[in-house]
Amino acid sequence: MSLPSPIRSGSSPKDSTKTGGLQGGEALGLRAKLSVVGRDYSRLFSNSAFRLLWTGQTVSAFGDAFFNVTVAWIVWSETRSTLQTAIIQAIWQLPDILFAPLAGVMADRWDRKRIMLITNLLAAVAVGAVAIIMASSGQLSPLVAYLAIFTLNSLTTFLNPARASIMPAVVGPAMLTTASGMFSAANQAASLLGNAMAGFVISVAGSIWALVIDALSFVFVSLSIAAAPLPKPVDPLSKSKHSSMSLSAFLRDMRDGWRTISRHPVIHMLVWLAVLVNVSAFTGALYPALIQERLGGGAATYGVLMAGSVCGGMLGGMLAGPIERRFGAGRVLACGWAIAGICTIAIAGSTWPLVTLTLEALASLGITVSAITNGAILVTSVSDEYRGRVFGICRALSVIVIPVSAVGGGWLAEIIGVVPMYSIAGVYMLVLVVLAWGTNPHLRSARV
């Protein structure tokens, strides 16, 4: 949202209002825009289905922070190995690569509410089982921790296409970007609070209680989903001639999903843009080394910068909807990635913690706004029949390069240094976005 221009010199005092010097018409325009944003949020929270899903997802993000901190801490404490701790990141992406296409097909075939309910209940059982194992044996081996991570993220892989596919029917296409932004902002805030409280709970009460909190959060989400008046599928494939889940039926559905992607120029471009952008995902693994080398900081500095990243993501979630409606999805998506690329280059050169903190927040804001806009374009540009499959295929392809990027980026950083790798990543993102924007007119005009 652009700010109105200030009063020009020489203007009469009666031309201004009590808005800090804004011209009367401009002040009224700003008030009108803020009023529209306020009505959007009011409209969303008056929707009982959205309200229940949003509350449940916020509690889930809070509980997930307890699990993530607990497992990472246990693996590090048991092994004192950075390699085994780094394996967690690879395992985190593996279920999406393996199961996201299947999860998309299931989201199109079966009742999405039932999928969301079952996956959360199974997640509660899985985390509860890990807590029981710890209580009975007094420890948690890295192998069991890895299996728990793989299981939970596999369940999330089946949950995400169902939730993404059902949201346009819950809030309507016009409100989808705002609704997604609200989910993102709440997740960031809940994760920030959860991470802070998880460390306290682990140190005071022990890891078992942190896992119990996460299990209870899944139970709460299940109750929220069960109570939400979610729309039924209009023509689910489970009631059609395609109801069999044979390999040939799965491959046919996948082929139909890919054809849908190929026929839509914006979605086709977004899929490959996501794949190529994630080539630069190695920057996350190099961040602690960059902080030590450029800022001379340690764990405390890293924590503060990550908090700044979360705050930038929260702001991006709140602004995504209003910005998208004003400027268009294509422009917002491209500008968001461009901001992230510029900030990445600047972070590589910064030696001042405050500057790095500001840049990190801006980069997170740009990435969040782009990701939300990307998702909104994805699920509103195809019919309900294909949303799950398109989402699943896009998700699998977008993360497939991340494990290779993390390992390859870490290896190259040891050869040429962390700072050059960060600079290369930033330049790469900028060039990629400029090429996509310049060669695809459909992206420039894309709207949700």
C-alpha positions in Angstrom: 0.0 0.0 0.0 1.6 3.3 -1.1 1.6 6.2 1.4 0.0 9.5 0.5 2.4 12.4 -0.3 3.0 14.9 2.4 1.7 18.5 2.2 3.7 20.7 -0.1 5.4 23.7 1.3 3.2 26.8 1.2 -0.1 24.8 1.8 -2.7 26.4 3.9 -3.1 24.9 7.4 -6.8 24.4 6.7 -5.8 22.0 3.9 -4.5 19.5 6.4 -6.3 17.4 8.9 -5.3 15.9 12.3 -3.5 13.0 10.5 0.0 14.4 10.9 0.0 16.7 7.9 -1.7 14.5 5.2 -3.9 16.3 2.8 -7.6 15.8 3.5 -8.4 13.7 0.5 -5.3 11.6 0.9 -6.0 11.1 4.6 -9.5 9.9 3.7 -8.1 7.6 1.1 -5.7 6.1 3.6 -8.5 5.6 6.1 -10.6 3.9 3.5 -7.8 1.5 2.6 -7.2 0.7 6.2 -10.9 0.2 6.7 -11.0 -2.3 3.8 -8.1 -4.2 5.3 -10.0 -4.2 8.7 -13.2 -5.5 7.0 -11.2 -8.3 5.3 -9.9 -9.5 8.6 -13.3 -9.1 10.3 -14.9 -11.1 7.4 -12.4 -13.9 7.8 -12.8 -14.3 11.5 -16.6 -14.2 11.2 -16.2 -17.4 9.1 -16.5 -20.2 11.7 -14.7 -22.7 9.4 -11.8 -20.4 8.9 -11.7 -19.4 12.5 -11.5 -23.0 13.7 -8.9 -24.0 11.1 -6.8 -20.9 11.9 -6.9 -21.6 15.6 -6.1 -25.2 15.2 -3.2 -24.5 12.9 -1.8 -21.9 15.3 -1.9 -24.3 18.2 -0.3 -27.0 15.9 2.6 -24.7 15.0 3.1 -23.9 18.7 3.2 -27.7 19.5 5.5 -28.4 16.5 8.1 -26.1 18.0 8.3 -28.3 21.1 8.9 -31.4 19.0 11.5 -29.8 16.7 13.5 -28.3 19.5 13.3 -31.6 21.5 14.4 -33.9 18.7 17.2 -31.6 17.6 18.5 -31.2 21.1 18.3 -35.0 21.8 20.2 -35.9 18.6 22.9 -33.4 19.4 23.2 -34.4 23.1 23.4 -38.1 22.3 25.9 -37.8 19.4 27.7 -34.5 19.6 27.9 -34.8 15.8 27.0 -31.9 13.5 26.7 -34.4 10.7 24.0 -36.4 12.4 22.2 -33.2 13.4 22.4 -32.0 9.7 20.8 -35.3 8.6 17.6 -34.0 10.2 17.3 -31.4 7.4 17.6 -34.0 4.7 15.0 -36.3 6.4 12.7 -33.3 6.8 12.4 -32.9 3.0 12.4 -36.6 2.1 8.6 -37.2 2.7 7.6 -34.4 0.3 9.9 -35.8 -2.4 8.5 -39.3 -2.0 4.9 -38.8 -1.1 3.6 -35.4 -2.2 2.4 -36.6 -5.6 0.5 -39.4 -3.9 -0.9 -37.1 -1.3 -2.2 -34.8 -4.0 -4.0 -37.6 -5.7 -5.6 -38.7 -2.4 -6.7 -35.1 -1.7 -8.6 -35.1 -5.0 -10.0 -38.6 -4.5 -11.2 -38.6 -0.9 -12.9 -36.3 1.6 -10.4 -33.6 2.5 -11.8 -33.0 5.9 -11.4 -36.7 6.7 -7.8 -36.7 5.5 -7.0 -33.7 7.7 -8.6 -35.2 10.7 -7.0 -38.6 10.3 -3.5 -37.2 9.7 -3.6 -35.1 12.9 -4.9 -38.0 15.0 -2.1 -40.2 13.7 0.4 -37.5 14.4 -0.8 -37.3 18.0 -0.4 -41.1 18.3 3.1 -40.9 16.8 4.4 -38.2 19.1 2.7 -39.9 22.1 4.6 -43.2 21.1 7.9 -41.3 21.1 7.1 -39.9 24.6 6.3 -43.4 25.9 9.6 -44.8 24.4 11.5 -42.1 26.2 9.7 -42.6 29.5 10.3 -46.4 29.4 13.9 -46.4 28.2 15.1 -43.1 29.6 16.6 -42.0 26.3 15.8 -41.6 22.6 18.3 -43.0 20.1 19.0 -40.9 17.0 17.5 -43.7 14.8 14.2 -43.5 16.6 14.4 -39.7 16.4 14.9 -39.9 12.6 12.0 -42.3 12.3 9.8 -39.9 14.3 10.8 -37.0 12.1 10.1 -39.0 8.9 6.7 -40.2 10.2 5.5 -36.8 11.3 6.6 -35.1 8.1 5.1 -37.8 6.0 1.7 -37.2 7.8 2.2 -33.4 7.1 2.8 -34.2 3.5 -0.6 -35.8 3.2 -2.2 -33.0 5.2 -1.0 -30.0 3.2 -2.6 -30.8 -0.2 -6.0 -31.5 1.4 -5.9 -28.2 3.4 -4.6 -26.1 0.5 -7.3 -27.6 -1.9 -10.2 -26.9 0.5 -9.3 -23.3 1.4 -10.7 -21.6 -1.7 -14.1 -23.1 -0.9 -13.8 -22.1 2.7 -12.9 -18.4 2.2 -13.4 -17.8 -1.5 -10.7 -17.0 -4.1 -10.8 -13.2 -3.4 -9.9 -13.7 0.2 -7.4 -16.6 -0.2 -4.2 -14.5 -0.2 -5.3 -12.7 3.0 -6.3 -15.9 4.6 -3.0 -17.6 3.7 -1.2 -14.5 5.1 -3.1 -14.9 8.3 -2.1 -18.5 8.6 1.5 -17.6 7.9 1.7 -14.8 10.4 0.1 -16.9 13.1 2.4 -19.8 12.4 5.4 -17.5 12.7 4.2 -16.0 16.0 3.3 -19.4 17.4 6.7 -20.9 16.4 8.5 -18.0 18.0 6.7 -18.4 21.3 6.9 -22.2 21.1 10.6 -22.2 20.5 11.1 -19.9 23.5 8.9 -22.0 25.8 10.2 -25.4 24.5 13.7 -24.7 25.8 12.3 -23.7 29.2 10.1 -26.8 29.4 12.9 -29.1 28.4 15.3 -27.6 31.0 12.7 -27.6 33.8 10.4 -30.5 33.2 12.3 -32.7 30.7 12.0 -33.7 27.1 9.1 -36.0 27.7 6.7 -33.2 28.7 7.7 -31.2 25.7 6.6 -34.2 23.5 3.4 -34.5 25.5 2.6 -30.9 24.7 3.0 -31.5 21.0 0.8 -34.6 21.1 -1.9 -32.6 22.9 -1.7 -29.9 20.2 -2.5 -32.5 17.5 -5.5 -33.6 19.5 -6.7 -30.0 19.7 -6.3 -29.6 16.0 -8.3 -32.7 15.4 -11.1 -31.4 17.5 -11.0 -28.1 15.6 -11.2 -29.8 12.3 -14.0 -32.1 13.4 -16.0 -29.0 14.6 -15.3 -26.9 11.4 -18.2 -26.8 8.9 -16.0 -27.6 5.9 -17.5 -28.0 2.4 -18.0 -31.4 1.0 -16.2 -32.2 -2.3 -18.5 -31.4 -5.3 -17.6 -34.5 -7.3 -15.0 -36.5 -5.5 -13.1 -39.1 -7.5 -13.8 -41.6 -4.8 -17.4 -41.8 -6.2 -16.4 -42.1 -9.8 -15.0 -44.8 -12.0 -11.5 -43.8 -10.9 -12.1 -44.9 -7.3 -9.6 -47.8 -7.5 -6.2 -46.9 -6.1 -4.2 -49.2 -8.4 -0.8 -48.2 -9.8 -2.3 -47.5 -13.2 -5.0 -45.3 -11.7 -2.4 -43.4 -9.7 -0.2 -42.9 -12.8 -3.3 -41.8 -14.8 -4.2 -39.2 -12.2 -0.6 -38.0 -12.0 -0.5 -37.6 -15.8 -3.7 -35.6 -15.7 -2.2 -33.4 -13.0 0.9 -32.8 -15.0 -1.1 -32.0 -18.1 -3.1 -29.4 -16.1 0.2 -27.8 -15.0 1.6 -27.9 -18.6 -1.5 -26.3 -20.0 -1.4 -23.3 -17.6 1.5 -21.0 -18.5 1.7 -19.3 -15.1 1.6 -22.5 -13.0 4.1 -24.2 -15.4 6.5 -21.3 -15.0 6.0 -21.1 -11.2 6.9 -24.8 -10.8 10.2 -24.5 -12.5 10.9 -21.1 -10.9 10.4 -22.8 -7.5 12.8 -25.6 -8.4 15.4 -23.2 -9.6 15.1 -20.8 -6.7 15.6 -23.6 -4.2 19.0 -24.3 -5.7 20.1 -21.4 -3.5 18.6 -23.1 -0.4 22.1 -23.8 0.9 22.2 -20.4 2.5 20.3 -21.6 5.5 22.9 -24.2 6.4 25.7 -21.6 6.0 24.1 -18.9 8.1 25.8 -19.8 11.5 29.2 -19.8 9.8 28.5 -16.4 8.1 27.5 -14.9 11.4 30.7 -16.0 13.0 32.9 -14.9 10.1 31.2 -11.5 9.3 29.8 -10.5 12.7 32.0 -12.3 15.1 28.9 -13.5 16.9 27.8 -16.8 18.4 24.6 -18.6 19.3 23.1 -15.5 20.9 23.5 -13.5 17.8 22.1 -16.3 15.7 19.0 -16.5 17.9 18.4 -12.7 17.6 18.8 -12.8 13.9 16.4 -15.8 13.6 13.9 -13.8 15.7 14.2 -10.9 13.3 13.5 -13.4 10.4 10.4 -14.6 12.2 9.2 -11.0 12.7 9.8 -10.2 9.0 7.8 -13.3 8.1 4.9 -12.3 10.4 4.8 -8.9 8.8 4.9 -10.4 5.3 2.0 -12.7 6.2 -0.1 -9.7 7.4 0.7 -7.6 4.3 0.5 -10.3 1.6 -3.3 -10.0 1.0 -3.6 -6.2 0.8 -0.4 -5.9 -1.3 -1.5 -8.6 -3.7 -4.9 -7.1 -4.3 -3.4 -3.7 -5.0 -0.5 -4.6 -7.3 -1.3 -8.0 -8.6 0.0 -11.5 -7.8 2.7 -11.6 -10.5 4.3 -8.3 -9.5 4.2 -9.1 -5.8 5.8 -12.6 -6.3 8.6 -11.2 -8.5 9.3 -8.2 -6.2 9.3 -10.4 -3.2 12.0 -12.7 -4.6 14.0 -9.7 -5.9 14.0 -8.1 -2.4 15.2 -11.5 -1.0 18.0 -11.6 -3.5 19.2 -8.0 -2.9 19.1 -8.6 0.9 21.0 -11.8 0.6 23.8 -10.0 -1.3 23.8 -7.2 1.3 23.9 -9.7 4.2 27.0 -11.2 2.8 28.7 -7.8 2.9 27.3 -6.6 6.2 29.6 -6.5 9.3 27.0 -4.7 11.6 24.6 -6.9 13.5 21.8 -4.3 13.4 22.1 -4.0 9.6 22.1 -7.7 9.2 19.1 -8.0 11.4 17.2 -5.5 9.3 18.2 -7.2 6.1 17.2 -10.6 7.4 13.8 -9.3 8.4 13.3 -7.8 4.9 14.5 -11.0 3.2 12.0 -13.0 5.2 9.2 -10.6 4.4 10.0 -10.8 0.7 10.1 -14.6 0.7 7.0 -14.9 2.8 4.9 -12.6 0.6 6.2 -14.5 -2.5 5.4 -17.9 -1.1 1.9 -16.9 0.0 1.2 -15.4 -3.4 2.6 -18.4 -5.2 0.4 -20.7 -3.2 -2.7 -18.6 -3.9 -2.0 -18.5 -7.6 -1.5 -22.3 -7.6 -4.8 -23.3 -6.0 -7.0 -20.7 -7.6 -5.8 -21.2 -11.2 -7.0 -24.8 -11.5 -10.4 -26.4 -10.9 -11.2 -28.1 -7.6 -10.9 -31.5 -9.3 -7.1 -31.1 -9.9 -6.0 -28.9 -7.0 -4.6 -31.7 -4.8 -2.6 -33.3 -7.6 -1.2 -30.0 -8.9 -0.2 -29.0 -5.3 1.4 -32.3 -4.7 3.4 -32.3 -7.9 4.6 -28.8 -7.4 5.5 -29.5 -3.8 7.6 -32.5 -4.6 9.4 -30.8 -7.5 10.1 -27.6 -5.5 11.9 -29.4 -2.6 13.7 -32.1 -4.6 16.9 -30.0 -5.0 17.1 -28.8 -1.4 19.1 -31.8 0.0 21.5 -31.7 -2.9 21.8 -27.9 -2.5 22.5 -28.1 1.2 25.3 -30.7 0.7 26.8 -29.1 -2.4 26.6 -25.6 -1.0 28.4 -26.7 2.2 31.1 -28.4 0.2 31.7 -25.4 -2.1 31.7 -23.0 0.9 34.7 -24.9 2.3 36.5 -24.3 -1.0 35.7 -20.7 -1.8 34.3 -19.4 1.5 30.9 -18.6 3.0 30.7 -14.9 1.9 31.2 -15.6 -1.8 28.6 -18.4 -1.7 26.1 -16.0 -0.1 26.8 -13.4 -2.8 26.4 -16.0 -5.5 23.1 -17.1 -4.1 21.7 -13.5 -4.0 22.9 -12.7 -7.6 21.4 -16.0 -8.7 18.0 -15.2 -7.3 18.0 -11.8 -8.9 19.0 -13.1 -12.3 16.4 -15.9 -12.1 13.5 -13.5 -11.2 14.5 -11.0 -13.9 14.6 -13.7 -16.5 11.2 -15.1 -15.4 9.6 -11.6 -15.4 11.1 -10.6 -18.7 10.3 -13.8 -20.6 6.8 -14.7 -19.3 4.1 -12.0 -19.9 1.6 -14.2 -18.1 3.5 -13.8 -14.9 3.4 -10.0 -15.2 -0.4 -10.0 -15.5 -1.1 -12.8 -13.0 -3.8 -12.1 -10.4 -5.5 -14.3 -7.8 
